[in-house]
């Protein structure tokens, strides 16, 4: 009679144990080597926003200096000059003026930005004022910049957790992240003269860190002094 060879139960259990050990060792390494997509997209959003804001504030055709009226200087200058009857900024055949000026100019200056609705701020949950070509949703200030304003951005559109770390942004309709959920909605503060900063310690680490494979929890544990 032919003898049939096969694996014993002990051999199968040993093999499964070895696979389990290998998985336990390698999976964290694989996870930590994956790029943090929210971090990468926030970096992109922040630096694109900084580029556009710099272009606008330094262009005299859009925002000329107003030494005669500090309140209407910088982004507070919603018209070119009071003395000319209110000559508005023009770009690509369109006119931009009033509280809608910053939102409209920002949208057309941002690469591949789709048409913007700048009548008033539109919440991220309602589609924002516009969606850029990379799928980010932008909620923009519609304002004369009497105070600092906030650009809000959802870096992955309708995907992801749709939440923020900043409870103060609940006034703009943003939901605070619960538990260990990573944020994908962020706020960028913009001053009248183009000063900018991302809001929050973890968010600042997202922008400044060169280690884009760090997870949200790794950054949360060391912010604001990650190295």
GROMACS elastic network, one bead per residue, 0.5 to 0.9 nm:
[ bonds ]
;  ai    aj funct       b0    kb
    7    10     6  0.80880   500
    7    11     6  0.61044   500
    7    12     6  0.66422   500
    8    11     6  0.52319   500
    8    12     6  0.64517   500
    8    13     6  0.87691   500
    9    12     6  0.51571   500
    9    13     6  0.62169   500
    9    14     6  0.86544   500
   10    13     6  0.51468   500
   10    14     6  0.61848   500
   10    15     6  0.86325   500
   11    14     6  0.51257   500
   11    15     6  0.61672   500
   11    16     6  0.86636   500
   12    15     6  0.50969   500
   12    16     6  0.62019   500
   12    17     6  0.85662   500
   13    16     6  0.51340   500
   13    17     6  0.61151   500
   13    18     6  0.86721   500
   14    17     6  0.50253   500
   14    18     6  0.62471   500
   14    19     6  0.86854   500
   15    18     6  0.51546   500
   15    19     6  0.62680   500
   15    20     6  0.86192   500
   16    19     6  0.50553   500
   16    20     6  0.61088   500
   16    21     6  0.86856   500
   17    20     6  0.50136   500
   17    21     6  0.62753   500
   17    22     6  0.86845   500
   18    21     6  0.51454   500
   18    22     6  0.62119   500
   18    23     6  0.85643   500
   19    22     6  0.51350   500
   19    23     6  0.60763   500
   19    24     6  0.85539   500
   20    23     6  0.50933   500
   20    24     6  0.61050   500
   20    25     6  0.86791   500
   21    24     6  0.50942   500
   21    25     6  0.63173   500
   21    26     6  0.86783   500
   22    25     6  0.52128   500
   22    26     6  0.60410   500
   22    27     6  0.83374   500
   23    26     6  0.52122   500
   23    27     6  0.56067   500
   23    28     6  0.86035   500
   24    27     6  0.59008   500
   24    28     6  0.72072   500
   25    28     6  0.65241   500
   25    29     6  0.71399   500
   26    29     6  0.51273   500
   26    30     6  0.61727   500
   26    31     6  0.86430   500
   27    30     6  0.50318   500
   27    31     6  0.60709   500
   27    32     6  0.85437   500
   28    32     6  0.60076   500
   28    33     6  0.84750   500
   29    32     6  0.51944   500
   29    33     6  0.61502   500
   29    34     6  0.88174   500
   30    33     6  0.51600   500
   30    34     6  0.64778   500
   31    34     6  0.54230   500
   31    35     6  0.86670   500
   31   213     6  0.85036   500
   31   215     6  0.85976   500
   32    35     6  0.78204   500
   32    36     6  0.89504   500
   32   213     6  0.59223   500
   32   214     6  0.65112   500
   32   215     6  0.70447   500
   33   213     6  0.55474   500
   33   214     6  0.80825   500
   34    37     6  0.86914   500
   34   212     6  0.84288   500
   34   213     6  0.54769   500
   34   214     6  0.82863   500
   34   215     6  0.87869   500
   35    38     6  0.88640   500
   35    39     6  0.82652   500
   35    40     6  0.76965   500
   35   211     6  0.86372   500
   35   212     6  0.54673   500
   35   214     6  0.72639   500
   35   215     6  0.82405   500
   36    39     6  0.53451   500
   36    40     6  0.63295   500
   36    41     6  0.87596   500
   36   212     6  0.56036   500
   36   213     6  0.52380   500
   36   214     6  0.62816   500
   36   215     6  0.60714   500
   36   216     6  0.78224   500
   37    40     6  0.50687   500
   37    41     6  0.60732   500
   37    42     6  0.84856   500
   37   156     6  0.88178   500
   37   212     6  0.81179   500
   37   213     6  0.86720   500
   38    41     6  0.51723   500
   38    42     6  0.60119   500
   38    43     6  0.85376   500
   38   155     6  0.67223   500
   38   156     6  0.75405   500
   38   182     6  0.81138   500
   38   183     6  0.74802   500
   38   184     6  0.58624   500
   38   185     6  0.89518   500
   38   206     6  0.83109   500
   38   216     6  0.89058   500
   39    42     6  0.51731   500
   39    43     6  0.61895   500
   39    44     6  0.86576   500
   39   184     6  0.85825   500
   39   203     6  0.82809   500
   39   205     6  0.87663   500
   39   206     6  0.50530   500
   39   207     6  0.69981   500
   39   209     6  0.88856   500
   39   212     6  0.65935   500
   39   213     6  0.87855   500
   39   214     6  0.86842   500
   39   215     6  0.88302   500
   39   216     6  0.85255   500
   40    43     6  0.51997   500
   40    44     6  0.63539   500
   40    45     6  0.87308   500
   40   206     6  0.77835   500
   40   207     6  0.81707   500
   40   212     6  0.66580   500
   41    45     6  0.60682   500
   41    46     6  0.85144   500
   41   136     6  0.86510   500
   41   155     6  0.57394   500
   41   156     6  0.76940   500
   41   184     6  0.88784   500
   42    46     6  0.59100   500
   42    47     6  0.84400   500
   42   153     6  0.84827   500
   42   154     6  0.87540   500
   42   155     6  0.62722   500
   42   184     6  0.81316   500
   42   185     6  0.87820   500
   42   186     6  0.76977   500
   42   203     6  0.82752   500
   42   206     6  0.70856   500
   42   207     6  0.67018   500
   43    46     6  0.52317   500
   43    47     6  0.61140   500
   43    48     6  0.83913   500
   43   206     6  0.69573   500
   43   208     6  0.80663   500
   44    47     6  0.54369   500
   44    48     6  0.59738   500
   44    49     6  0.83988   500
   44   155     6  0.89705   500
   44   207     6  0.87067   500
   45    48     6  0.52549   500
   45    49     6  0.59966   500
   45    50     6  0.85312   500
   45   136     6  0.81505   500
   45   153     6  0.77136   500
   45   155     6  0.72861   500
   46    49     6  0.50890   500
   46    50     6  0.60585   500
   46    51     6  0.85822   500
   46   188     6  0.74273   500
   46   197     6  0.85285   500
   46   198     6  0.74545   500
   46   207     6  0.74634   500
   47    51     6  0.60831   500
   47    52     6  0.86207   500
   47   207     6  0.87372   500
   48    51     6  0.50919   500
   48    52     6  0.62905   500
   48    53     6  0.86268   500
   48   110     6  0.71359   500
   48   111     6  0.82777   500
   49    52     6  0.51832   500
   49    53     6  0.60507   500
   49    54     6  0.84706   500
   49   106     6  0.82293   500
   49   110     6  0.75210   500
   49   151     6  0.88062   500
   49   188     6  0.86499   500
   50    53     6  0.51631   500
   50    54     6  0.60189   500
   50    55     6  0.85378   500
   50   194     6  0.84856   500
   50   196     6  0.71674   500
   51    54     6  0.52275   500
   51    55     6  0.62146   500
   51    56     6  0.87347   500
   51   110     6  0.86619   500
   52    55     6  0.50685   500
   52    56     6  0.62075   500
   52    57     6  0.86911   500
   52   105     6  0.89248   500
   52   106     6  0.64128   500
   52   109     6  0.61954   500
   52   110     6  0.63457   500
   53    56     6  0.51699   500
   53    57     6  0.61038   500
   53    58     6  0.84579   500
   53   106     6  0.72783   500
   53   190     6  0.85394   500
   53   194     6  0.61754   500
   53   195     6  0.87960   500
   53   196     6  0.86242   500
   54    57     6  0.53939   500
   54    58     6  0.60329   500
   54    59     6  0.84810   500
   54   194     6  0.66056   500
   55    58     6  0.54945   500
   55    59     6  0.61729   500
   55   109     6  0.85103   500
   56    59     6  0.53442   500
   56    60     6  0.83185   500
   56    61     6  0.87930   500
   56    62     6  0.63680   500
   56    63     6  0.68834   500
   56    75     6  0.87367   500
   56   102     6  0.85271   500
   56   105     6  0.77445   500
   56   106     6  0.77679   500
   56   109     6  0.85206   500
   56   194     6  0.86019   500
   57    60     6  0.77302   500
   57    62     6  0.74416   500
   57    63     6  0.58421   500
   57    64     6  0.81302   500
   57    74     6  0.64392   500
   57    75     6  0.70726   500
   57   192     6  0.89301   500
   57   193     6  0.68040   500
   57   194     6  0.61998   500
   58    61     6  0.89377   500
   58    62     6  0.82802   500
   58    63     6  0.72125   500
   58    64     6  0.80171   500
   58   194     6  0.89601   500
   59    62     6  0.55254   500
   59    63     6  0.60300   500
   59    64     6  0.69206   500
   60    63     6  0.50247   500
   60    65     6  0.70905   500
   60    80     6  0.89162   500
   61    64     6  0.63355   500
   61    80     6  0.79993   500
   61    89     6  0.64345   500
   61    90     6  0.78715   500
   61    91     6  0.89721   500
   62    77     6  0.87454   500
   62    78     6  0.89484   500
   62    79     6  0.86290   500
   62    80     6  0.74578   500
   62    88     6  0.82586   500
   62    89     6  0.52262   500
   62    90     6  0.75894   500
   62    91     6  0.86114   500
   62    96     6  0.88007   500
   62   105     6  0.85760   500
   63    66     6  0.86600   500
   63    73     6  0.77588   500
   63    74     6  0.60074   500
   63    75     6  0.66778   500
   63    76     6  0.86197   500
   63    77     6  0.62389   500
   63    78     6  0.79683   500
   63    79     6  0.81681   500
   63    80     6  0.69593   500
   63    89     6  0.79904   500
   64    73     6  0.78071   500
   64    74     6  0.74190   500
   64    77     6  0.78078   500
   64    80     6  0.67593   500
   64    81     6  0.86395   500
   65    68     6  0.88985   500
   65    73     6  0.61087   500
   65    74     6  0.67611   500
   65    77     6  0.84886   500
   66    69     6  0.57449   500
   66    70     6  0.66882   500
   66    71     6  0.88495   500
   66    72     6  0.67559   500
   66    74     6  0.76271   500
   66    77     6  0.77599   500
   66    80     6  0.89440   500
   66    81     6  0.82712   500
   67    70     6  0.64694   500
   67    73     6  0.73304   500
   68    72     6  0.86309   500
   68    73     6  0.85673   500
   69    72     6  0.54881   500
   69    73     6  0.64136   500
   70    73     6  0.50491   500
   70    74     6  0.83307   500
   70    76     6  0.84335   500
   71    74     6  0.84412   500
   71    76     6  0.62129   500
   71    77     6  0.79150   500
   71   145     6  0.86714   500
   71   146     6  0.70302   500
   72    75     6  0.74715   500
   72    78     6  0.72897   500
   72    79     6  0.85602   500
   72   144     6  0.81515   500
   72   145     6  0.87950   500
   72   146     6  0.86221   500
   73    76     6  0.52021   500
   73    77     6  0.50882   500
   73    78     6  0.88097   500
   73   192     6  0.76178   500
   73   193     6  0.77230   500
   74    77     6  0.56917   500
   74    78     6  0.88528   500
   74   145     6  0.86666   500
   74   191     6  0.88959   500
   74   192     6  0.54263   500
   74   194     6  0.75551   500
   75    78     6  0.68700   500
   75   101     6  0.87076   500
   75   102     6  0.70774   500
   75   143     6  0.89109   500
   75   144     6  0.68419   500
   75   145     6  0.61367   500
   75   146     6  0.89695   500
   75   191     6  0.80983   500
   75   193     6  0.63765   500
   75   194     6  0.76674   500
   76    79     6  0.86943   500
   76    99     6  0.87441   500
   76   143     6  0.82133   500
   76   145     6  0.51170   500
   76   146     6  0.66464   500
   76   192     6  0.62573   500
   76   193     6  0.85214   500
   77    80     6  0.67034   500
   77    81     6  0.82068   500
   77    97     6  0.89843   500
   77    98     6  0.85033   500
   77   144     6  0.73687   500
   77   145     6  0.87320   500
   78    81     6  0.89540   500
   78    86     6  0.89229   500
   78    88     6  0.76186   500
   78    89     6  0.84526   500
   78    96     6  0.83332   500
   78    97     6  0.54359   500
   78    99     6  0.65272   500
   78   100     6  0.83873   500
   78   101     6  0.63834   500
   78   102     6  0.81784   500
   78   143     6  0.89900   500
   78   144     6  0.65715   500
   79    82     6  0.72510   500
   79    86     6  0.54639   500
   79    87     6  0.60810   500
   79    88     6  0.50308   500
   79    89     6  0.69638   500
   79    96     6  0.85011   500
   79    97     6  0.58637   500
   79    98     6  0.67551   500
   79   101     6  0.86881   500
   80    83     6  0.89443   500
   80    84     6  0.79959   500
   80    85     6  0.89923   500
   80    86     6  0.61530   500
   80    87     6  0.53255   500
   80    88     6  0.56495   500
   80    89     6  0.66927   500
   80    97     6  0.88250   500
   81    84     6  0.55954   500
   81    85     6  0.70558   500
   81    86     6  0.56024   500
   81    87     6  0.64427   500
   81    88     6  0.83595   500
   82    85     6  0.55930   500
   82    86     6  0.54064   500
   82    87     6  0.81193   500
   83    86     6  0.72254   500
   84    87     6  0.62864   500
   86    97     6  0.88749   500
   87    90     6  0.89567   500
   87    97     6  0.86455   500
   88    95     6  0.63404   500
   88    96     6  0.60035   500
   88    97     6  0.53775   500
   88    98     6  0.84637   500
   88   101     6  0.89679   500
   89    94     6  0.84245   500
   89    95     6  0.58345   500
   89    96     6  0.52721   500
   89    97     6  0.65150   500
   89   101     6  0.81225   500
   90    93     6  0.64023   500
   90    94     6  0.54842   500
   90    96     6  0.60613   500
   90    97     6  0.87886   500
   91    94     6  0.53642   500
   91    95     6  0.65659   500
   91    96     6  0.78299   500
   91   105     6  0.80359   500
   91   108     6  0.88317   500
   92    95     6  0.85312   500
   95   101     6  0.86372   500
   96   100     6  0.70450   500
   96   102     6  0.81138   500
   96   104     6  0.67612   500
   96   105     6  0.71331   500
   97   100     6  0.62254   500
   97   102     6  0.83289   500
   97   104     6  0.89029   500
   98   101     6  0.55833   500
   98   102     6  0.86169   500
   98   142     6  0.88011   500
   98   143     6  0.79597   500
   98   144     6  0.72489   500
   99   102     6  0.71315   500
   99   103     6  0.81851   500
   99   118     6  0.87133   500
   99   119     6  0.84906   500
   99   120     6  0.86526   500
   99   141     6  0.84892   500
   99   142     6  0.51672   500
   99   144     6  0.51542   500
   99   145     6  0.84015   500
  100   103     6  0.55603   500
  100   104     6  0.60949   500
  100   105     6  0.86155   500
  100   118     6  0.54888   500
  100   119     6  0.63574   500
  100   120     6  0.75557   500
  100   141     6  0.82845   500
  100   142     6  0.51958   500
  100   143     6  0.67899   500
  100   144     6  0.84617   500
  101   104     6  0.53372   500
  101   105     6  0.61198   500
  101   106     6  0.84076   500
  101   118     6  0.82769   500
  101   142     6  0.77003   500
  101   143     6  0.82735   500
  101   144     6  0.86313   500
  102   105     6  0.53473   500
  102   106     6  0.58866   500
  102   107     6  0.84823   500
  102   118     6  0.89354   500
  102   140     6  0.85406   500
  102   141     6  0.76950   500
  102   142     6  0.71180   500
  102   143     6  0.77608   500
  102   144     6  0.85308   500
  103   106     6  0.52151   500
  103   107     6  0.61712   500
  103   108     6  0.88665   500
  103   116     6  0.78320   500
  103   117     6  0.84947   500
  103   118     6  0.59519   500
  103   121     6  0.89845   500
  103   129     6  0.82104   500
  103   140     6  0.58941   500
  103   141     6  0.64923   500
  103   142     6  0.62094   500
  103   143     6  0.85995   500
  104   107     6  0.52659   500
  104   108     6  0.64919   500
  104   109     6  0.86766   500
  104   115     6  0.88088   500
  104   116     6  0.65635   500
  104   117     6  0.79545   500
  104   118     6  0.62417   500
  105   108     6  0.53636   500
  105   109     6  0.60686   500
  105   110     6  0.85466   500
  106   109     6  0.51768   500
  106   110     6  0.60428   500
  106   113     6  0.89838   500
  106   140     6  0.89223   500
  107   110     6  0.53282   500
  107   111     6  0.82950   500
  107   112     6  0.87752   500
  107   113     6  0.57252   500
  107   114     6  0.73902   500
  107   115     6  0.73710   500
  107   116     6  0.62664   500
  107   129     6  0.88003   500
  107   130     6  0.74110   500
  107   132     6  0.82390   500
  108   111     6  0.75150   500
  108   112     6  0.79511   500
  108   113     6  0.62060   500
  108   114     6  0.78048   500
  108   115     6  0.77394   500
  108   116     6  0.81544   500
  109   112     6  0.84141   500
  109   113     6  0.76568   500
  110   113     6  0.55102   500
  110   132     6  0.76142   500
  111   132     6  0.74520   500
  111   133     6  0.74410   500
  112   132     6  0.59779   500
  112   134     6  0.80097   500
  113   116     6  0.79791   500
  113   130     6  0.72314   500
  113   131     6  0.63925   500
  113   133     6  0.56220   500
  113   134     6  0.85960   500
  114   130     6  0.61960   500
  114   131     6  0.59563   500
  114   132     6  0.57427   500
  114   133     6  0.68780   500
  115   129     6  0.86181   500
  115   130     6  0.63927   500
  115   131     6  0.81005   500
  115   132     6  0.89677   500
  116   128     6  0.88569   500
  116   129     6  0.54604   500
  116   131     6  0.79489   500
  117   120     6  0.75807   500
  117   121     6  0.84302   500
  117   122     6  0.80144   500
  117   128     6  0.83478   500
  117   130     6  0.65461   500
  118   121     6  0.67802   500
  118   122     6  0.81466   500
  118   129     6  0.61836   500
  118   130     6  0.86485   500
  118   140     6  0.78229   500
  118   141     6  0.85746   500
  118   142     6  0.66482   500
  119   122     6  0.87067   500
  119   129     6  0.87869   500
  119   142     6  0.72727   500
  120   129     6  0.81430   500
  120   140     6  0.83375   500
  120   141     6  0.76948   500
  120   142     6  0.55288   500
  120   143     6  0.86149   500
  121   128     6  0.75033   500
  121   129     6  0.65565   500
  121   139     6  0.62468   500
  121   140     6  0.56891   500
  121   141     6  0.58158   500
  121   142     6  0.58183   500
  121   172     6  0.89241   500
  122   125     6  0.83608   500
  122   126     6  0.64838   500
  122   127     6  0.70564   500
  122   129     6  0.52282   500
  122   130     6  0.87094   500
  122   138     6  0.86422   500
  122   139     6  0.57428   500
  122   140     6  0.73110   500
  122   141     6  0.89443   500
  122   172     6  0.88544   500
  123   126     6  0.52092   500
  123   127     6  0.66027   500
  123   128     6  0.50417   500
  123   129     6  0.76406   500
  123   138     6  0.85540   500
  123   139     6  0.58673   500
  123   140     6  0.86799   500
  123   152     6  0.86436   500
  123   172     6  0.64048   500
  123   173     6  0.62672   500
  123   174     6  0.79859   500
  124   127     6  0.51348   500
  124   129     6  0.80270   500
  124   137     6  0.64938   500
  124   138     6  0.67773   500
  124   139     6  0.57940   500
  124   152     6  0.75991   500
  124   153     6  0.73311   500
  124   154     6  0.68961   500
  124   157     6  0.86171   500
  124   172     6  0.84017   500
  124   173     6  0.75921   500
  124   174     6  0.75016   500
  124   185     6  0.85929   500
  125   128     6  0.70033   500
  125   158     6  0.83172   500
  125   162     6  0.84323   500
  125   173     6  0.73220   500
  125   174     6  0.76829   500
  126   129     6  0.87623   500
  127   130     6  0.70577   500
  127   131     6  0.75643   500
  127   137     6  0.65575   500
  127   138     6  0.79882   500
  127   139     6  0.81099   500
  127   157     6  0.85442   500
  127   158     6  0.87606   500
  128   131     6  0.71312   500
  128   137     6  0.57414   500
  128   138     6  0.51950   500
  128   140     6  0.75434   500
  128   152     6  0.86908   500
  128   153     6  0.84005   500
  128   154     6  0.89673   500
  129   137     6  0.77015   500
  129   138     6  0.59156   500
  129   139     6  0.51714   500
  129   140     6  0.62225   500
  130   136     6  0.85943   500
  130   137     6  0.61761   500
  130   138     6  0.56408   500
  130   139     6  0.72246   500
  130   140     6  0.85456   500
  131   134     6  0.79975   500
  131   135     6  0.60319   500
  131   136     6  0.55696   500
  131   138     6  0.60773   500
  131   157     6  0.82403   500
  132   135     6  0.55389   500
  132   136     6  0.54730   500
  132   137     6  0.66307   500
  132   138     6  0.76572   500
  133   136     6  0.73986   500
  134   155     6  0.88537   500
  134   156     6  0.86342   500
  135   154     6  0.89047   500
  135   155     6  0.75227   500
  135   156     6  0.64427   500
  135   157     6  0.57857   500
  135   158     6  0.89576   500
  136   153     6  0.67545   500
  136   154     6  0.56943   500
  136   156     6  0.56154   500
  136   157     6  0.51636   500
  136   158     6  0.89137   500
  137   152     6  0.83155   500
  137   153     6  0.55921   500
  137   154     6  0.51161   500
  137   155     6  0.67340   500
  137   156     6  0.76694   500
  137   157     6  0.55107   500
  137   158     6  0.84394   500
  138   151     6  0.71759   500
  138   152     6  0.58435   500
  138   154     6  0.66332   500
  138   155     6  0.86172   500
  139   150     6  0.86180   500
  139   151     6  0.60788   500
  139   153     6  0.61932   500
  139   154     6  0.85427   500
  140   149     6  0.87795   500
  140   150     6  0.71680   500
  140   151     6  0.50860   500
  140   152     6  0.65005   500
  140   153     6  0.85817   500
  141   144     6  0.89538   500
  141   145     6  0.85558   500
  141   149     6  0.62351   500
  141   150     6  0.63129   500
  141   151     6  0.63416   500
  141   152     6  0.86627   500
  142   145     6  0.85884   500
  142   149     6  0.89779   500
  143   146     6  0.76960   500
  143   147     6  0.89813   500
  143   149     6  0.79736   500
  144   147     6  0.82713   500
  144   192     6  0.87027   500
  145   148     6  0.61996   500
  145   149     6  0.65765   500
  145   190     6  0.89402   500
  145   191     6  0.74332   500
  145   192     6  0.56732   500
  146   149     6  0.86736   500
  146   192     6  0.75548   500
  147   191     6  0.72973   500
  147   192     6  0.73031   500
  148   189     6  0.67023   500
  148   190     6  0.57802   500
  148   192     6  0.65238   500
  149   188     6  0.83601   500
  149   189     6  0.57825   500
  149   190     6  0.53203   500
  149   191     6  0.64818   500
  149   192     6  0.82176   500
  150   187     6  0.60609   500
  150   188     6  0.54344   500
  150   190     6  0.59151   500
  150   191     6  0.87412   500
  151   186     6  0.83272   500
  151   187     6  0.56935   500
  151   188     6  0.50678   500
  151   189     6  0.64269   500
  151   190     6  0.72587   500
  152   169     6  0.89857   500
  152   172     6  0.87580   500
  152   185     6  0.71239   500
  152   186     6  0.56943   500
  152   188     6  0.63459   500
  152   189     6  0.87770   500
  153   156     6  0.89205   500
  153   157     6  0.86476   500
  153   184     6  0.82798   500
  153   185     6  0.56213   500
  153   186     6  0.54481   500
  153   187     6  0.65230   500
  153   188     6  0.81681   500
  154   157     6  0.54493   500
  154   158     6  0.79278   500
  154   162     6  0.72775   500
  154   163     6  0.86339   500
  154   184     6  0.57944   500
  154   186     6  0.65474   500
  155   159     6  0.89748   500
  155   184     6  0.57929   500
  155   185     6  0.63777   500
  155   186     6  0.79033   500
  156   159     6  0.55840   500
  156   160     6  0.67545   500
  156   162     6  0.85280   500
  156   184     6  0.67694   500
  156   185     6  0.84034   500
  157   160     6  0.79265   500
  157   162     6  0.81533   500
  157   184     6  0.86907   500
  158   161     6  0.85682   500
  158   162     6  0.70138   500
  159   162     6  0.71211   500
  159   184     6  0.88887   500
  160   163     6  0.85180   500
  160   182     6  0.87158   500
  160   183     6  0.85290   500
  160   184     6  0.69004   500
  161   164     6  0.87506   500
  161   177     6  0.77040   500
  161   181     6  0.68173   500
  161   182     6  0.70405   500
  161   183     6  0.67186   500
  161   184     6  0.65390   500
  161   185     6  0.86193   500
  162   174     6  0.80334   500
  162   175     6  0.72992   500
  162   176     6  0.88466   500
  162   177     6  0.80966   500
  162   183     6  0.70978   500
  162   184     6  0.58941   500
  162   185     6  0.62268   500
  163   166     6  0.89287   500
  163   174     6  0.63412   500
  163   176     6  0.53098   500
  163   178     6  0.83754   500
  163   181     6  0.82095   500
  163   182     6  0.79123   500
  163   183     6  0.53825   500
  163   184     6  0.60467   500
  163   185     6  0.55632   500
  163   186     6  0.84946   500
  164   167     6  0.74826   500
  164   169     6  0.77521   500
  164   170     6  0.89375   500
  164   174     6  0.65760   500
  164   175     6  0.60984   500
  164   177     6  0.54296   500
  164   182     6  0.81725   500
  164   184     6  0.64988   500
  164   185     6  0.50231   500
  164   186     6  0.61878   500
  164   187     6  0.85977   500
  165   169     6  0.87143   500
  165   175     6  0.84377   500
  165   176     6  0.55055   500
  165   177     6  0.56940   500
  165   178     6  0.86392   500
  165   182     6  0.83823   500
  165   183     6  0.62349   500
  165   185     6  0.82294   500
  165   186     6  0.80628   500
  165   200     6  0.77108   500
  165   202     6  0.84620   500
  165   203     6  0.85724   500
  166   169     6  0.57273   500
  166   170     6  0.78246   500
  166   174     6  0.85712   500
  166   175     6  0.85955   500
  166   176     6  0.63493   500
  166   177     6  0.84159   500
  166   186     6  0.82908   500
  166   187     6  0.84908   500
  166   199     6  0.80123   500
  166   200     6  0.71808   500
  167   170     6  0.56693   500
  167   171     6  0.85556   500
  167   174     6  0.81186   500
  167   175     6  0.76023   500
  167   176     6  0.56380   500
  167   177     6  0.88150   500
  168   171     6  0.64685   500
  168   172     6  0.84071   500
  168   174     6  0.87938   500
  168   176     6  0.89176   500
  169   172     6  0.53315   500
  169   173     6  0.68464   500
  169   174     6  0.56448   500
  169   175     6  0.78004   500
  169   176     6  0.81443   500
  169   187     6  0.79983   500
  170   175     6  0.60958   500
  170   176     6  0.73473   500
  171   174     6  0.73019   500
  174   185     6  0.78199   500
  175   178     6  0.89472   500
  175   185     6  0.89749   500
  176   183     6  0.84747   500
  177   180     6  0.77202   500
  177   181     6  0.57992   500
  177   182     6  0.70819   500
  177   183     6  0.64203   500
  178   181     6  0.59189   500
  178   182     6  0.87558   500
  179   182     6  0.88522   500
  180   216     6  0.82393   500
  180   217     6  0.72043   500
  181   216     6  0.83120   500
  181   217     6  0.89862   500
  182   215     6  0.85987   500
  182   216     6  0.57789   500
  182   217     6  0.79547   500
  183   186     6  0.75215   500
  183   203     6  0.88451   500
  183   216     6  0.81820   500
  186   198     6  0.76295   500
  186   199     6  0.73976   500
  186   200     6  0.88751   500
  186   203     6  0.75390   500
  187   197     6  0.87210   500
  187   198     6  0.60359   500
  187   199     6  0.56294   500
  187   200     6  0.84992   500
  187   203     6  0.88361   500
  188   196     6  0.67795   500
  188   197     6  0.56925   500
  188   199     6  0.58878   500
  189   195     6  0.78332   500
  189   196     6  0.54684   500
  189   197     6  0.53888   500
  189   198     6  0.61242   500
  189   199     6  0.66921   500
  190   193     6  0.81571   500
  190   194     6  0.60739   500
  190   195     6  0.55583   500
  190   197     6  0.70411   500
  190   198     6  0.89909   500
  191   194     6  0.52340   500
  191   196     6  0.64502   500
  192   195     6  0.71599   500
  197   204     6  0.81098   500
  198   201     6  0.87152   500
  198   203     6  0.64675   500
  198   204     6  0.60061   500
  198   207     6  0.79260   500
  199   202     6  0.86530   500
  199   203     6  0.63936   500
  199   204     6  0.69529   500
  200   203     6  0.51052   500
  200   204     6  0.60801   500
  200   205     6  0.87230   500
  200   224     6  0.89227   500
  201   204     6  0.50653   500
  201   205     6  0.63763   500
  201   206     6  0.86939   500
  201   220     6  0.84789   500
  201   223     6  0.58543   500
  201   224     6  0.51464   500
  201   225     6  0.88331   500
  202   205     6  0.50939   500
  202   206     6  0.62795   500
  202   207     6  0.88645   500
  202   216     6  0.81756   500
  202   219     6  0.64320   500
  202   220     6  0.59330   500
  202   222     6  0.86469   500
  202   223     6  0.55831   500
  202   224     6  0.66009   500
  203   207     6  0.64725   500
  203   208     6  0.87458   500
  203   223     6  0.89639   500
  204   207     6  0.51654   500
  204   208     6  0.60930   500
  204   209     6  0.82422   500
  204   223     6  0.84696   500
  204   224     6  0.76698   500
  205   208     6  0.50578   500
  205   209     6  0.53457   500
  205   219     6  0.70708   500
  205   220     6  0.89557   500
  205   223     6  0.66415   500
  205   224     6  0.67363   500
  205   225     6  0.82517   500
  205   226     6  0.71768   500
  206   209     6  0.57616   500
  206   210     6  0.86915   500
  206   212     6  0.79663   500
  206   216     6  0.87645   500
  206   219     6  0.79605   500
  207   210     6  0.84523   500
  209   212     6  0.68797   500
  209   214     6  0.88787   500
  209   226     6  0.79437   500
  209   227     6  0.79124   500
  210   213     6  0.88719   500
  211   214     6  0.59817   500
  212   215     6  0.81944   500
  214   217     6  0.81555   500
  214   218     6  0.60636   500
  214   219     6  0.66459   500
  215   218     6  0.52087   500
  215   219     6  0.64489   500
  215   220     6  0.85909   500
  216   219     6  0.52589   500
  216   220     6  0.59804   500
  216   221     6  0.86254   500
  217   221     6  0.61255   500
  217   222     6  0.88808   500
  218   221     6  0.53659   500
  218   222     6  0.68352   500
  218   223     6  0.87720   500
  219   222     6  0.54038   500
  219   223     6  0.57325   500
  219   224     6  0.83728   500
  219   226     6  0.69213   500
  220   223     6  0.54624   500
  220   224     6  0.82818   500
  221   224     6  0.89285   500
  221   226     6  0.85734   500
  222   225     6  0.58156   500
  222   226     6  0.50616   500
  222   227     6  0.83785   500
  223   226     6  0.54340   500
